[in-house]
Amino acid sequence: MNKPSILVLILLILFLLPTNINAGNPVIKDRFSADPAALVYDGKVYLYVGRDQAGYPGQIDYFYVLKEWNVYSSSDMINWELEGTLPRTEFDWARGDSAWAAQAIERDGKFYWYVTVLNDDPDPEKNGYAIGVAVSDYPAVGFQDAIGGPLISSDMTDAPDFMDPNQTWDNIDPTVFIDEDGQAYLYWGNTHLYYAKLKDNMIELDGKIHQITIENMPGTFTEAPYLHQYGDTYYLSFAMNFPEITAYATSQSLEGPWEYQGILLDRMDDSETSHQAIIEFEGEWYILYHTGALPGGGNFNRSTSIEKLHHNEDGTIDKIIPTASGLAFDSYTIHSYGNNEHAVRHLSDAIRIGPFQESHYDYKWHIVPGLANNEDGYISIQGENKPGYYLRHGNDFTSLQKHDGTEGFMDAATFKVVKGLANEEWVSFQSYSNEEFYLFQHENNTMRIGKIESEDKREFATFQIRDIEGQPFSLLTEESKVSKEGNVNYILFIAISLLVTVSFAIIARKRIVKNKKVIENQQVK
């Protein structure tokens, strides 16, 4: 291969580097991403999400507005690249912005994507929400409607009495699973939980539709069923009650009976719905779920997050705590200089300083580059168990508040890290918007912000950041950098850019030398 070809290849690699690199949760930050489902195939994880595009409160489209599904891929569960999009309009028998929850699966080299859409059939018994199927030879692109109509329509099930008979929504949220004997099962539902077998072609039902119940469930089944298997046990996770929490049941057969086991995720503060996927990848188990953690996020603008999941020997699953750090980073604790056994915590939205309790997530923080200024030395402090909520100041007080995307919020939630006012080996947090103000511990153990005018206050305005091992962590040294989006790709970008630059320089120099020799030879002649 000649040198220009090598350079073209290098530039192509540079161009193809993933463009959506993320620090912490949510893992997708360039747009909203709801109702996650996932598929492990050929050494990669494919993430299938609906793209929330709701309007603002008070607008007519302030609801579940989803015009398309997006497909992301990752080889490490941390860095995600947008690979494909499937518009709702691919299903021309459907209507509206109804690209609701969906899941894909591979069988015999083809990929089948089961989706929720709103049927446009003129028959009032059929025009509720329905389930369609798209098929492709690839996991992320090339999907086309496989049937030309719904696989499941509202005339095939008996909807709950409270639903509008002209637009029922019990046929939503499909999940598909292929058992060890090759039999494929489709589960779905809202309020009613259904399942049916699929034929080998994956686009026809094989037998009748069954409605089932979950035994000993302390609440009501709502929606979002998802199937996985661990050992000899089948797991059915789902959304329970409303606002929703994520629970799970187990069975020794995909046809039931299903026995309720417990809660996986508590209700989210910023999303009344929950929707999860559970997968194994490279020997580790993960749960993918959505929250409203992005700026402007909420019930109708949701985002996908990921945590590790642990199965116990008795078949139970440990309850999941949603985190801001996610898979990529660790959380930190912030300790008081006056009493280093005390640490900063949040109680609901209040910021307090009290006796440190290692097991309490309220004391853990995800430290990120400053929202208003992401240069070195500026940080923002996010509640570890409150993704999307930041420590911010207002007047003299501080609180933990949801990032609303405004410039004022970002200014109030950004701090400059400086040498500790009482001990230079510790740190103090200076207001970004007023350099005369610092965070300090008030006498009633609240966190406030203001001028530091006495020696006592200097001590109360001095803190120590510690890592998960309890060791001091300095934000003042070159070695200690807070989590930065795109760090890995940034390093690769710089390295490859340098390689390209050096390569061009070498080629240019050789051409100059060659041309010089040609000129000298011509002069000799």
TIKOLVEX-555315 format. One line per field, with one value per residue (C-alpha): residue in three letters; x, y, z. Coordinates in steps of 0.2 Angstrom, whole numbers, plus 2048, in hexadecimal, padded with zeros to 3 digits. Layout:
BEGIN
residuo [ALA:...]
x [X:...]
y [Y:...]
z [Z:...]
! end
This chain:
BEGIN
residuo [MET:ASN:LYS:PRO:SER:ILE:LEU:VAL:LEU:ILE:LEU:LEU:ILE:LEU:PHE:LEU:LEU:PRO:THR:ASN:ILE:ASN:ALA:GLY:ASN:PRO:VAL:ILE:LYS:ASP:ARG:PHE:SER:ALA:ASP:PRO:ALA:ALA:LEU:VAL:TYR:ASP:GLY:LYS:VAL:TYR:LEU:TYR:VAL:GLY:ARG:ASP:GLN:ALA:GLY:TYR:PRO:GLY:GLN:ILE:ASP:TYR:PHE:TYR:VAL:LEU:LYS:GLU:TRP:ASN:VAL:TYR:SER:SER:SER:ASP:MET:ILE:ASN:TRP:GLU:LEU:GLU:GLY:THR:LEU:PRO:ARG:THR:GLU:PHE:ASP:TRP:ALA:ARG:GLY:ASP:SER:ALA:TRP:ALA:ALA:GLN:ALA:ILE:GLU:ARG:ASP:GLY:LYS:PHE:TYR:TRP:TYR:VAL:THR:VAL:LEU:ASN:ASP:ASP:PRO:ASP:PRO:GLU:LYS:ASN:GLY:TYR:ALA:ILE:GLY:VAL:ALA:VAL:SER:ASP:TYR:PRO:ALA:VAL:GLY:PHE:GLN:ASP:ALA:ILE:GLY:GLY:PRO:LEU:ILE:SER:SER:ASP:MET:THR:ASP:ALA:PRO:ASP:PHE:MET:ASP:PRO:ASN:GLN:THR:TRP:ASP:ASN:ILE:ASP:PRO:THR:VAL:PHE:ILE:ASP:GLU:ASP:GLY:GLN:ALA:TYR:LEU:TYR:TRP:GLY:ASN:THR:HIS:LEU:TYR:TYR:ALA:LYS:LEU:LYS:ASP:ASN:MET:ILE:GLU:LEU:ASP:GLY:LYS:ILE:HIS:GLN:ILE:THR:ILE:GLU:ASN:MET:PRO:GLY:THR:PHE:THR:GLU:ALA:PRO:TYR:LEU:HIS:GLN:TYR:GLY:ASP:THR:TYR:TYR:LEU:SER:PHE:ALA:MET:ASN:PHE:PRO:GLU:ILE:THR:ALA:TYR:ALA:THR:SER:GLN:SER:LEU:GLU:GLY:PRO:TRP:GLU:TYR:GLN:GLY:ILE:LEU:LEU:ASP:ARG:MET:ASP:ASP:SER:GLU:THR:SER:HIS:GLN:ALA:ILE:ILE:GLU:PHE:GLU:GLY:GLU:TRP:TYR:ILE:LEU:TYR:HIS:THR:GLY:ALA:LEU:PRO:GLY:GLY:GLY:ASN:PHE:ASN:ARG:SER:THR:SER:ILE:GLU:LYS:LEU:HIS:HIS:ASN:GLU:ASP:GLY:THR:ILE:ASP:LYS:ILE:ILE:PRO:THR:ALA:SER:GLY:LEU:ALA:PHE:ASP:SER:TYR:THR:ILE:HIS:SER:TYR:GLY:ASN:ASN:GLU:HIS:ALA:VAL:ARG:HIS:LEU:SER:ASP:ALA:ILE:ARG:ILE:GLY:PRO:PHE:GLN:GLU:SER:HIS:TYR:ASP:TYR:LYS:TRP:HIS:ILE:VAL:PRO:GLY:LEU:ALA:ASN:ASN:GLU:ASP:GLY:TYR:ILE:SER:ILE:GLN:GLY:GLU:ASN:LYS:PRO:GLY:TYR:TYR:LEU:ARG:HIS:GLY:ASN:ASP:PHE:THR:SER:LEU:GLN:LYS:HIS:ASP:GLY:THR:GLU:GLY:PHE:MET:ASP:ALA:ALA:THR:PHE:LYS:VAL:VAL:LYS:GLY:LEU:ALA:ASN:GLU:GLU:TRP:VAL:SER:PHE:GLN:SER:TYR:SER:ASN:GLU:GLU:PHE:TYR:LEU:PHE:GLN:HIS:GLU:ASN:ASN:THR:MET:ARG:ILE:GLY:LYS:ILE:GLU:SER:GLU:ASP:LYS:ARG:GLU:PHE:ALA:THR:PHE:GLN:ILE:ARG:ASP:ILE:GLU:GLY:GLN:PRO:PHE:SER:LEU:LEU:THR:GLU:GLU:SER:LYS:VAL:SER:LYS:GLU:GLY:ASN:VAL:ASN:TYR:ILE:LEU:PHE:ILE:ALA:ILE:SER:LEU:LEU:VAL:THR:VAL:SER:PHE:ALA:ILE:ILE:ALA:ARG:LYS:ARG:ILE:VAL:LYS:ASN:LYS:LYS:VAL:ILE:GLU:ASN:GLN:GLN:VAL:LYS]
x [800:807:809:7FA:7EF:7F5:7F1:7E0:7DD:7E3:7D7:7C9:7CC:7CC:7BC:7B4:7B8:7A8:7A1:796:7A2:79B:7A0:794:781:778:782:77A:77B:779:766:759:758:749:743:754:756:767:76E:77F:786:797:7A1:796:787:779:76E:75D:754:745:74A:73F:73B:72D:729:729:71C:70C:70F:704:712:718:715:71E:723:72F:732:73F:74A:75D:76A:77B:789:797:7A5:7A8:797:79E:7A2:792:791:781:780:76E:75D:74C:73E:72C:727:72F:71E:713:704:707:704:70A:71B:719:72A:728:731:73A:746:751:757:762:75D:766:770:761:75C:74A:744:733:72C:71D:713:702:6F8:6EF:6E2:6D1:6C9:6C6:6CA:6DB:6E1:6E9:6FB:703:713:71C:72C:73A:748:75A:76A:773:771:770:76B:760:751:740:72F:72E:71B:713:707:707:70C:701:6F2:6E5:6D8:6E2:6E2:6D5:6DA:6D7:6C6:6CE:6D6:6CE:6C7:6CB:6DE:6E3:6F5:6F7:701:711:723:728:736:73C:746:74C:74D:75A:74F:74D:73C:739:72E:726:721:718:70B:704:6F9:6F7:706:706:711:710:71C:724:726:738:736:734:726:717:70F:710:700:6F4:6F8:6F9:6F5:6FF:701:710:70D:70F:712:70F:70A:703:70C:70D:718:72A:72D:73E:745:756:75D:76A:76F:75F:754:74A:748:73A:73D:72F:728:71C:70F:70F:71A:724:731:73B:737:73B:734:73B:736:73C:733:730:71E:71D:717:721:725:728:739:73C:741:74F:74E:744:739:743:742:741:738:727:72B:738:73E:74D:758:763:772:782:791:7A3:79F:796:784:77C:76C:767:759:753:752:74F:761:766:762:750:74D:73D:72E:72E:741:74A:75C:764:770:779:77F:786:77A:77E:775:776:779:767:760:75C:763:76A:760:768:76C:76C:77D:784:795:78F:79B:7A9:7AD:7AE:7A5:7AD:7A9:7AD:7B3:7B3:7C3:7BD:7B7:7BD:7B2:7A4:79F:794:784:773:762:755:75A:763:776:77C:78C:78C:794:79A:791:79A:78A:780:77F:77A:78C:793:796:79A:7A6:7A6:7AE:7A5:795:798:7AB:7B3:7C5:7D0:7CD:7BA:7AE:79C:796:788:77F:785:774:76B:771:76D:76C:77A:780:77D:77B:76E:771:779:772:776:76B:76B:761:75D:767:75B:767:767:777:772:771:782:78A:783:788:79A:7A9:7BB:7C6:7D4:7E0:7D8:7D6:7DB:7E6:7EE:7EE:7DB:7D0:7C3:7B5:7B4:7A4:7A5:79A:7A2:7B4:7B1:7A5:7AA:7A0:7A1:799:78D:78B:77B:784:77D:787:787:790:797:7A7:7B4:7B8:7BF:7CC:7BD:7B4:7C4:7C4:7B2:7B5:7C2:7BF:7C7:7C1:7C3:7C2:7B8:7C7:7C6:7D6:7D9:7D6:7DE:7D6:7E4:7F1:7F4:7F2:7E0:7D4:7C1:7B7:7B7:7AC:7B6:7C6:7CB:7C6:7CE:7DF:7DC:7D8:7E8:7F3:7EC:7EC:7FF:802:7FA:803:814:810:80C:81C:827:81F:821:833:837:82E:839:849:844:83F:850:859:850:854:867:867:860:86D:87B:874]
y [800:811:820:82A:81A:818:82A:828:819:822:830:824:81C:82D:831:821:823:822:834:831:82E:830:832:82A:829:82C:823:82C:83F:845:842:83A:827:81E:80C:804:7F2:7EA:7DC:7D4:7CF:7CB:7D3:7E3:7E9:7F1:7FD:800:810:81B:82D:838:849:850:862:86D:86E:876:871:865:859:858:845:835:83C:830:831:824:817:818:80B:80D:801:7FE:7F2:7F7:7FD:80E:816:816:81A:81E:811:811:819:811:81E:81A:81D:80D:805:80E:806:80F:821:82F:831:820:818:811:803:7F6:7E7:7DE:7CD:7C2:7B2:7A8:7B7:7C3:7D0:7D3:7E3:7E2:7F4:7FD:809:810:807:811:803:80B:7FD:804:7F3:7F3:805:805:802:7F3:7E9:7E8:7E0:7E6:7DB:7DE:7D5:7E1:7E5:7F8:7FD:7F6:7F3:7F1:7ED:7DA:7D8:7E7:7E8:7E4:7D4:7D8:7E3:7E9:7DD:7CE:7D2:7D7:7E8:7EE:7F6:807:809:813:805:80F:811:803:802:7F1:7EB:7F4:7F1:7E0:7D6:7C6:7B7:7A7:798:78B:77F:78D:792:7A5:7AE:7BF:7C8:7D9:7E3:7F1:7ED:7DC:7D1:7C6:7BA:7AF:7A3:7A9:79E:79B:7A9:7B5:7BF:7B4:7AE:79B:798:7A3:7B2:7AF:7BB:7B7:7BE:7BF:7B6:7BF:7D0:7DE:7EA:7EA:7E6:7F6:7F3:7F1:7DE:7D7:7C5:7BE:7AE:7AB:799:78E:79C:7A8:7BA:7C6:7D8:7E5:7F6:7F5:801:814:81E:80E:804:7F6:7E5:7D3:7C1:7B0:7A0:78F:791:79F:79A:79D:79D:7AD:7B0:7C2:7C4:7D7:7E8:7EC:7FF:80B:819:826:838:83F:831:82A:81B:80E:802:7F7:7EA:7DD:7D5:7CC:7D2:7CB:7C2:7D1:7D4:7E6:7EF:7FC:808:81A:829:83C:841:84B:85E:861:84E:848:83D:83F:842:833:82D:81C:818:807:7FF:7EE:7E1:7D2:7C2:7B9:7A7:7A5:7AC:7BD:7CD:7DB:7EC:7F9:80A:816:820:82F:827:818:80B:817:820:81F:82A:835:83B:84D:84E:85D:864:868:856:84B:83D:848:849:853:84A:84E:84B:84C:85D:864:864:85F:85A:84C:83C:832:822:818:80E:81D:823:834:837:833:83F:83E:84C:852:861:871:874:886:884:873:878:870:876:879:86B:868:85B:84F:844:832:82B:83A:83A:84B:854:860:869:87C:88C:899:8A8:8A2:890:880:872:863:868:860:868:872:876:889:894:89A:888:883:893:88F:87D:880:882:886:87A:883:87F:87D:88E:885:878:878:865:866:870:87E:880:892:898:899:8A9:8B2:8AE:8B6:8A8:897:888:886:87C:886:884:87B:86E:874:878:88B:897:8A8:8B2:8AB:8B8:8AF:8A1:896:898:894:883:881:885:877:865:855:84B:838:829:819:812:820:828:83A:83F:850:85A:866:85A:856:844:846:84A:84A:840:847:842:83B:839:828:82F:83F:836:82C:83B:844:835:832:844:845:835:83D:84D:844:839:848:851:842:840:853:853:844:84C:85C:852:849:859:860:851:853:865:862:854:85F:86D:860:85B]
z [800:7FB:807:801:803:815:818:811:81C:82B:828:825:836:83E:835:83B:84D:858:859:869:877:888:89A:8A6:8A5:89A:88D:87F:880:86E:86F:879:879:881:884:882:87B:877:86C:86E:85D:856:864:865:86E:864:86D:866:86D:868:866:871:868:873:874:883:891:88B:879:870:86D:87F:87F:879:868:860:84D:84B:854:855:856:85F:860:86C:86F:881:888:88B:87A:86F:85C:853:845:83E:83E:83B:838:83D:82B:826:82C:820:828:838:83D:848:851:859:859:86A:872:868:868:85B:85A:84E:847:839:833:832:83F:844:84C:855:857:85F:854:853:846:838:834:830:83A:84C:853:84C:84D:85E:862:859:856:846:840:835:82E:828:824:830:842:840:82E:820:82A:820:825:824:823:81C:82B:83E:846:855:853:860:859:85F:871:87F:885:897:899:89D:88C:87E:873:864:868:874:87A:882:873:875:87B:873:879:870:876:86D:879:878:86E:861:865:864:871:86F:87F:880:888:893:8A2:89A:897:888:87F:86F:867:856:847:840:834:843:83A:83E:84E:852:85C:866:871:884:892:8A2:8B3:8BF:8CF:8E0:8D8:8E5:8D7:8C6:8B5:8AB:89C:895:897:893:893:897:89D:8AB:8AD:8AD:8B2:8A7:8AD:8A8:8AD:8AB:8B0:8BF:8C6:8C0:8C2:8BD:8C6:8BE:8C6:8C0:8C1:8BE:8B6:8B1:8A0:894:895:8A8:8B5:8BA:8CC:8D2:8DA:8DD:8D8:8CC:8CB:8D6:8CE:8C5:8CB:8B9:8AF:8B4:8A8:8A9:89B:89C:893:89B:892:894:88B:88D:89D:8A6:8A8:8A5:8A6:89A:8A0:89C:8A7:8A4:8A9:89A:89A:895:899:8A2:89F:88C:889:890:88F:890:89E:8A2:8B2:8B6:8BD:8C8:8CA:8DB:8DE:8E4:8D3:8DA:8D2:8DC:8DB:8D0:8D5:8C6:8C6:8BD:8BC:8B3:8AC:8A7:8B7:8CA:8D6:8E4:8F5:8FB:90E:91A:91F:931:933:926:92C:926:913:907:903:8FC:905:8F7:8EF:8FF:901:912:91B:927:92E:91F:91B:90E:909:905:8F3:8F9:8FE:8EC:8DE:8CC:8C8:8B6:8AC:8B0:8A7:8A4:8A1:89E:89E:8AB:8BC:8BA:8C0:8C3:8D0:8CC:8D8:8D5:8D9:8D1:8BF:8B7:8C8:8CC:8DB:8D8:8E1:8E2:8EC:8FC:8FC:8F2:8EC:8E1:8D1:8C0:8B2:8A8:89A:89D:89E:8AF:8B6:8AE:8B6:8C7:8C6:8C1:8CE:8CC:8D6:8E0:8ED:8FE:907:918:911:900:8FF:8FF:8F4:8F4:8E7:8E0:8D8:8C5:8C4:8D3:8D8:8E9:8EE:8F4:8F9:90C:91A:924:937:935:929:919:90A:906:8FB:8FF:903:90F:91B:92A:92E:934:924:91B:923:920:90D:90C:906:901:8F2:8F4:8E8:8EA:8F4:900:8FA:8F8:8E5:8DF:8D2:8D2:8CA:8B8:8BB:8C3:8B5:8B7:8AB:89A:88C:87D:887:87E:86D:870:873:864:85A:85F:85C:84B:847:84C:841:832:835:836:827:81D:823:81E:80D:80A:80F:804:7F5:7F9:7F9:7E9:7E0:7E6:7DE:7CE:7CD:7D1:7C4:7B7:7BB:7B9:7A8]
! end
